Amino acid sequence: MTHSPAKKKIFSFLLTFFIMVVVWVLLSGKFDAFHLSLGVISCAIVAYFSGDLIFDSPKIRGLPVAWMRFIRYIPWLLYQIFLANLHLLYLTFHPKLHDLIDPQIINFQSKLQSDISLVTFAHSITLTPGTITVDVSIDGEFNVHAIDEKSRKGLPGEMESRIAKAFGEG
């Protein structure tokens, strides 16, 4: 059974909108008509523009499995952020700071295919101290600023592999 692109877009919009409204109500704590109406309007606008981005990559049937794989990625990412913070702390307080820092922009081609996995990869790089994603092209070419050799040498590396696994691309 195939669904038309219009039905998929409507389903993606409604599912995204519902999830966003629930999260917004839970996090805002505001239940008066003014705040609820602004929340609903904001969620509708964001869901209209991003619904297909969120639910286009994985199949809807496999969505719970995809979310579980992504949730397993988060602790690893947090650990990497912690390690990178320790490394930057070491660099900052090292007496030969200027000899250790060698900022460069590196380019590499990612093996990731879907938009959501490319965006996740770009954000994960930027969240990790010492690296910033400068540009990502639609075909997966990354330009990343790295503060030193240690920050550079891990890219694309294990992070890309874990994201590919989380989104069912590898």
N, C-alpha and C positions, 0 to 999 in steps of 0.2 A: 504494500500500500504506500503510494507516494503522496506527499503533501505539496501543495503549491507553495511557491516562495512567499506569496502574500499571507497564507495561513501560518507559515513558519515565523514570519516577521511579527504577526499579531500575537502568536503564542509566546515568542521571546519577549515582546514588549510587556505582555500581561504578567508573565512569570517574574521578570526583572522588577516591574513596578510593585508587585505584591511583596516580594522579598525586601525591597527598599523601604516600603511603607512600614512593614513590621519592624525592621531594624531602626528606622527613624523614630517611630513611636516609643520603642523600648529605650533608645538612647537619649531622646530629648526630654522625656518626663513632662512635656507640656501637652495638656489635654483640652485646652480651650479651643473654641472654633477658629480663632485667628491663626494660632500656631498650627493646628491640624490642617487648615486649608492651605497655608503656605508650604507645609511639608508635603501634602499631596501634589500640589502644583510642581514643586521642585523635583519630587520623585518621578512625576510623569515626564518632565522635560528630560531628565537624565536617562530614564528608561527608553524614551524615544530614540535618543542618540546612541545609547550603548547597549541596548538589549540584544541586538544581533552580534555584537562583539563578544559578549559574555557567553551566549548559548549557541553560537554558530560553530565553534571548534569541536567540542565533544558532542556525540550524539546524546539526545535528551535521555534516552533509556540508560545510557552509561554514566549519566551525570553524578549520581551518588558515589560511584566508584572513582570517578575523576576527582571529585572533591576530597575523598579520603586519601587519594594519592597526593594531592596538593597539600592537604593538612599535614601529611607525613614529611613534606619538604620543608615546612616552616621551622621546625626545631633545628634542622640542619642549617638553614639560613641564619637563624639567630645565633647559633654557635659560631658560624663564620664571621658574623658581624662582631661578636665578642672577641674572637681571635684577631681580627683586623684592628679593632680598637686597641688591643694590647700592643700590636705591632706599631701603630702610630704613636702610642705613648712612649714606646722604646725609642722611636725616631726622634720624637720631640725632645726628650731629655738626654739624648746621646751627645757627648761632647763634640763629636765630628758630624753634627747634623748636616752641614752643607756638603760634606763628602758623600753622605748616604742618600740624599734626596737627588733623584734624577728624573724629573717629570717629563713624560712623553705621551704623545697620543699614538695609540696602536690601532691598527686596522685588522679585522679578521672577518671571515665569512662564517656565519652560524649554520649549523645543520638543521635548526628548528624550522618548522614549516608554517604553523598556524600563527595568526596575529596575536592571539592571547599568550602563546608561549614566548613569542618574541618580546612582547611588552613585559611579561613577567621577568624574562631574562634581563632586559634593559633596567627595570626597576631594581632587581636584585643586585645588579652590578653597582648601581648608584647608591643603594642602601649600605653597601659594604664600604666602610671608610678606606680612603686611599684611592678609590676609583670612582669615576663619574662617566656615565654614558653620555657622549656628546651628540651622537647621531646614530640612527638606525634607519636603513633603507628598507623598502617593502620586500626586497629579495633577501634580507637577512644580513646585510653587510653592516658591521658595527664599527664605530669610531669611539674609542674609550680613552679617557685621560687617566693615567696611572701615576702615582707620586714617586714610585721607585721600582726597582727590578723585581723585588719580591711580590709586589702588588700586580705587576704585569704578567709574571710567568704563569700564574694560575688561570689565565684567560685563553680560550673559553673554558676548557677543562671540565672539572667535575660538576660545576654549577650548571653548565649547559646540559650535561648528561642527566643530571637529576631532574631538571625541568622537562627534558624530553620524556623521561620515564613518567613524571607526574601527569603529563598531558597525553600520554599514550603514543608518543612519537618514536619510541626507541626501546 
